Amino acid sequence: MPQLKPNRARNAASGAQPALVRPGRGAIDGVRDIDDDLELTGPLSIVAPRRIGESELVVYPLSLGGSVFGWTADGESSARTLDRYNALGGNFIDTADSYAGGRSEVIIGNWMHERGNRDHLVLATKIGRHADAPGLGAVNIVRAVEASLERLQTDHIDLLYFHDDDPSVPLENSLSTAEWLIESGKVRYIAASNFPAERLIEARILSSTGLPKFVAIQSRYNLVQREQFESGLRIVAAAQGLAVMPYAALADGYLTGKYRSRSDLASSARGARVAEHLGRKGARMLGALERVALEHDTSIPSIALAWLLAKRSVVAPVASASMPAQVDALMLAASIRLTRAQMLELDRV
């Protein structure tokens, strides 16, 4: 793992092996939702890897999202972005069979094949939304996984997400199919994306019968979109020891600070999503992020991601980059230690 530090502090000596870090556990009400070790104000000397829930997967605490690969980033630009992430020590890549109709997986698969680095990466993909294999029925799960393996040019998926809950299929059936995929070596662990809390509870009950457990969840979670996760999912995640991978961690780009008015949205492929954050509340949030960023001599997106990383159960926010130059600010978040006062200021705003 790299020793990434903000700006002036990049050149500290290294040598010690990073200790494995698990997100803090315990009460999650109010201020106690914050990691207990927040009083250090300087950058961390070593970015420690984190374990994904009850699995054996150990990852850099920032996952590079592949949603832009094949969409706003072509194959060449995507490969250079992946190179930059990997060169800085990143090992956790997140994609889905539906991203750019499968093109994202193809780009990542080609990159891994050309670099010969598959064994050094933790690869997560999601199934259930591709037009050729929708939902979580047994046949479509197997069909989707086989297609993803082919596009990714690999024989196994480290972390397979069910992309959405599928109420039309008994969860027991979907988990039974996942069990077969795990036993066959095609999948190592499973996780859930966009699942309601009650279905996660049902899944854990079913796991007591011998079916595989979810080890992680994905939920939309960032400084300006908090209700979906904090209204109940975080309690279930903490109780079940689930690793939390917030997606849209920068609110579709709004929390980069690039978009301050509607005129800034003209060149954004996600303009409609970003527009909902424009206004007084959003401006106050960006102002608070700017203040904290100045105190750490770093950037707005680094602070927005550092806020997530200080939350209990969060293991690795998922953030995307359309070009290599954007990767550094994302990864620097893992080396920033916010103070309790800074966390409370951002929470209040």
C-alpha positions in Angstrom: 0.0 0.0 0.0 1.3 3.5 -0.8 2.1 6.2 1.7 0.0 9.0 0.2 -0.1 12.3 1.9 -1.5 15.7 1.0 0.8 18.2 -0.7 3.7 19.3 1.5 3.8 16.0 3.5 4.4 13.6 0.7 8.0 12.6 1.3 8.0 11.1 4.8 10.2 8.1 5.2 8.7 4.6 5.0 9.6 1.1 5.9 7.1 -0.2 8.4 4.5 -2.6 7.2 0.9 -1.2 7.3 -1.3 -2.8 9.9 -4.6 -4.1 8.8 -7.4 -1.8 9.9 -11.0 -2.7 10.5 -13.6 0.0 10.7 -14.6 0.9 14.2 -17.6 -0.8 15.7 -20.0 0.2 18.5 -22.8 2.6 19.0 -23.6 4.7 15.9 -25.9 7.4 17.2 -24.9 11.0 16.8 -21.2 11.7 17.3 -20.6 8.0 18.1 -21.1 7.3 14.4 -17.6 8.8 14.0 -14.4 6.7 14.3 -12.9 6.9 17.8 -9.4 7.8 16.6 -10.1 11.3 15.2 -7.9 13.6 17.3 -4.8 13.4 15.1 -4.8 16.4 12.8 -1.8 15.6 10.6 -1.8 13.2 7.7 -1.4 9.5 8.4 2.1 8.2 7.9 0.9 5.0 6.3 -2.3 4.2 4.5 -3.4 0.9 6.0 -5.4 -1.6 4.0 -8.9 -2.6 5.2 -10.6 -6.0 5.3 -14.0 -6.4 3.6 -16.4 -7.6 6.3 -15.9 -11.2 7.3 -14.0 -12.1 4.1 -10.3 -12.6 3.4 -10.3 -9.7 0.9 -8.0 -6.8 1.9 -8.2 -3.6 0.0 -7.0 0.0 -0.3 -9.6 2.2 1.3 -10.7 3.8 -2.0 -12.3 1.8 -4.7 -11.9 3.0 -8.3 -15.4 2.9 -9.9 -15.7 1.8 -13.5 -19.0 3.5 -14.3 -17.4 6.0 -16.6 -15.3 3.5 -18.5 -16.8 3.2 -22.0 -19.1 6.2 -21.3 -17.3 9.5 -20.5 -13.9 7.9 -20.8 -12.7 5.9 -23.8 -10.6 2.8 -23.6 -7.2 4.5 -23.8 -8.1 7.1 -21.1 -9.6 4.5 -18.9 -6.5 2.4 -19.1 -4.3 5.3 -18.1 -6.6 6.0 -15.2 -6.4 2.4 -14.1 -2.6 2.6 -14.4 -2.4 5.7 -12.2 -4.7 4.1 -9.6 -2.6 0.9 -9.5 0.7 2.8 -9.5 -0.4 4.6 -6.4 -1.2 1.3 -4.6 -4.9 1.0 -5.4 -6.1 -2.6 -5.8 -9.9 -2.5 -5.5 -11.8 -2.0 -8.8 -15.6 -1.8 -8.9 -17.7 -2.2 -12.1 -21.0 -3.8 -13.2 -22.3 -5.8 -16.2 -24.6 -2.9 -17.1 -22.0 -0.1 -17.1 -21.9 1.1 -20.7 -23.7 -2.1 -21.7 -20.8 -4.2 -20.5 -18.1 -2.0 -22.1 -16.7 -1.1 -18.7 -16.0 -4.8 -18.0 -14.4 -5.2 -21.4 -12.0 -2.3 -20.8 -11.0 -3.5 -17.4 -10.6 -7.0 -18.7 -8.3 -5.9 -21.5 -6.3 -3.7 -19.1 -5.8 -6.6 -16.7 -4.8 -9.0 -19.5 -2.3 -6.5 -21.0 -0.8 -5.7 -17.6 -0.9 -9.3 -16.2 -1.9 -8.0 -12.8 -5.2 -9.9 -12.1 -3.8 -11.7 -9.1 -2.9 -8.5 -7.4 -6.3 -6.9 -7.6 -9.7 -7.3 -5.8 -12.3 -7.2 -8.5 -16.0 -6.4 -7.8 -18.8 -6.4 -10.3 -22.5 -6.3 -10.1 -25.2 -8.3 -11.9 -28.9 -7.9 -12.4 -29.3 -5.0 -14.7 -27.9 -6.2 -18.0 -30.5 -6.4 -20.7 -29.5 -10.0 -21.5 -29.7 -11.3 -17.9 -32.0 -9.1 -15.8 -33.0 -9.8 -12.2 -31.8 -12.4 -9.8 -33.4 -15.6 -11.1 -31.1 -18.6 -11.0 -30.7 -18.9 -14.8 -30.0 -15.2 -15.3 -27.5 -15.1 -12.3 -25.4 -17.9 -13.9 -25.8 -16.3 -17.4 -24.7 -12.9 -16.1 -21.7 -14.2 -14.2 -20.5 -16.3 -17.1 -20.8 -13.2 -19.4 -18.9 -11.0 -16.9 -16.1 -13.5 -16.5 -15.7 -13.5 -20.3 -15.7 -9.8 -20.6 -13.3 -9.4 -17.6 -11.0 -12.2 -19.0 -10.8 -13.9 -15.6 -11.9 -17.2 -14.1 -13.3 -15.7 -10.9 -14.9 -12.6 -9.4 -13.7 -11.6 -5.9 -16.8 -9.8 -4.9 -20.1 -10.3 -6.7 -22.9 -7.8 -5.9 -26.6 -8.3 -6.5 -27.1 -4.9 -8.2 -30.7 -4.5 -6.9 -33.1 -6.4 -4.8 -35.5 -8.5 -6.9 -38.7 -9.1 -5.0 -40.0 -11.3 -7.8 -37.5 -14.0 -6.9 -37.3 -15.7 -3.4 -34.0 -14.6 -1.9 -33.3 -18.1 -0.9 -33.2 -19.1 -4.6 -30.7 -16.3 -5.4 -28.5 -17.2 -2.5 -28.6 -20.9 -3.4 -27.4 -20.0 -6.9 -24.6 -17.9 -5.4 -23.6 -20.8 -3.3 -23.1 -23.0 -6.4 -21.0 -20.2 -8.0 -18.9 -20.0 -4.9 -18.4 -23.8 -4.7 -17.5 -23.8 -8.4 -14.8 -21.2 -7.8 -16.4 -18.6 -10.1 -17.2 -16.2 -7.2 -15.4 -15.8 -3.9 -17.8 -13.6 -1.9 -21.2 -12.0 -2.4 -22.6 -8.6 -1.5 -25.7 -6.5 -1.9 -26.2 -3.2 -3.7 -29.4 -1.0 -3.2 -31.0 -3.6 -0.8 -33.4 -2.4 1.8 -32.6 -3.1 5.5 -35.3 -5.7 5.9 -33.9 -7.8 3.0 -30.5 -7.7 4.5 -32.0 -9.1 7.7 -33.8 -11.8 5.8 -30.5 -12.7 4.0 -28.7 -13.0 7.4 -31.4 -15.3 8.7 -31.1 -17.5 5.6 -27.4 -17.7 6.0 -28.0 -19.4 9.4 -29.2 -22.4 7.3 -25.9 -22.7 5.5 -26.4 -20.3 2.6 -23.7 -17.8 1.9 -23.6 -14.5 3.7 -23.3 -11.0 2.2 -20.0 -9.6 3.4 -20.6 -6.0 2.1 -23.3 -3.6 0.9 -23.3 -0.6 -1.5 -25.6 2.3 -0.9 -25.7 5.9 -2.3 -24.0 7.8 0.5 -22.2 11.1 0.5 -22.3 14.5 2.4 -25.4 15.7 0.5 -27.3 12.4 0.2 -27.3 10.8 3.6 -30.9 9.6 4.3 -30.9 6.3 2.3 -28.0 4.9 4.3 -28.4 6.7 7.7 -32.1 6.0 8.0 -31.6 2.3 8.8 -29.0 0.6 6.6 -26.1 1.7 8.8 -27.7 0.0 11.9 -28.0 -3.3 10.0 -24.5 -2.9 8.6 -23.0 -2.4 12.0 -25.0 -5.2 13.6 -24.1 -7.7 10.8 -20.5 -6.6 10.4 -21.0 -5.7 6.8 -18.4 -3.6 5.0 -20.0 -0.5 3.5 -18.9 0.8 0.1 -20.7 4.1 -0.5 -21.2 4.8 -4.2 -21.8 8.2 -5.7 -19.4 9.2 -3.0 -18.8 12.6 -4.6 -22.5 13.1 -5.4 -22.0 12.6 -9.2 -19.3 15.1 -9.2 -20.9 17.9 -7.2 -18.6 17.4 -4.2 -15.6 18.0 -6.4 -16.4 21.7 -6.2 -16.5 22.1 -10.0 -20.2 22.9 -10.2 -21.3 26.1 -8.5 -24.0 27.3 -10.9 -26.2 26.0 -13.7 -23.8 27.4 -16.3 -21.1 25.0 -15.0 -23.3 22.0 -15.9 -23.2 22.4 -19.7 -20.2 20.2 -20.1 -21.2 17.6 -17.6 -22.7 14.2 -18.6 -24.3 14.1 -15.2 -25.7 17.6 -15.3 -29.3 16.6 -14.4 -28.1 14.7 -11.3 -25.8 17.5 -10.2 -28.4 20.2 -10.7 -30.5 19.0 -7.7 -27.7 19.9 -5.3 -27.3 23.5 -6.5 -28.7 26.1 -4.1 -28.1 27.4 -0.6 -27.7 24.1 1.1 -25.2 22.8 -1.5 -23.3 26.1 -1.4 -23.0 25.9 2.4 -21.6 22.4 2.1 -19.0 23.4 -0.5 -18.0 26.3 1.7 -17.5 24.0 4.7 -15.5 21.6 2.6 -13.3 24.4 1.3 -12.6 25.6 4.9 -11.6 22.1 6.0 -9.6 21.5 2.8 -7.6 24.7 3.5 -6.8 23.5 7.0 -5.4 20.3 5.5 -3.8 21.9 2.5 -5.7 19.6 0.2 -8.7 19.5 -2.1 -12.5 19.5 -1.7 -13.0 15.9 -3.0 -10.3 14.6 -0.7 -12.1 16.0 2.3 -15.5 14.7 1.1 -14.1 11.2 0.9 -12.2 11.5 4.1 -15.5 12.3 5.8 -16.9 9.0 4.6 -13.8 7.1 5.6 -14.2 8.4 9.2 -17.7 6.8 9.4 -18.1 3.5 11.1 -18.4 0.4 8.9 -17.3 2.3 5.8 -14.4 0.4 4.2 -13.9 1.9 0.8 -15.9 4.6 -0.9 -16.4 4.1 -4.7 -15.3 7.0 -6.8 -14.7 7.3 -10.5 -12.3 9.3 -12.5 -12.4 10.0 -16.3 -8.8 10.9 -16.5 -5.6 10.0 -14.6 -5.1 13.5 -13.2 -8.2 13.1 -11.1 -7.0 10.0 -9.3 -4.5 11.5 -6.9 -7.1 13.6 -5.1 -9.4 10.6 -4.6 -6.6 8.4 -3.1 -5.2 11.1 -0.9 -8.5 10.9 1.1 -7.2 7.8 2.8 -4.3 9.6 4.3 -6.3 12.5 5.8 -7.3 12.4 9.4 -10.1 14.8 10.1 -10.6 16.2 13.6 -13.8 15.6 15.6 -14.6 19.3 15.3 -14.2 19.1 11.5 -16.4 16.1 11.3 -19.1 17.8 13.4 -18.9 20.9 11.3 -19.5 18.9 8.1 -22.2 16.8 9.7 -24.1 20.0 10.8 -23.9 21.6 7.4 
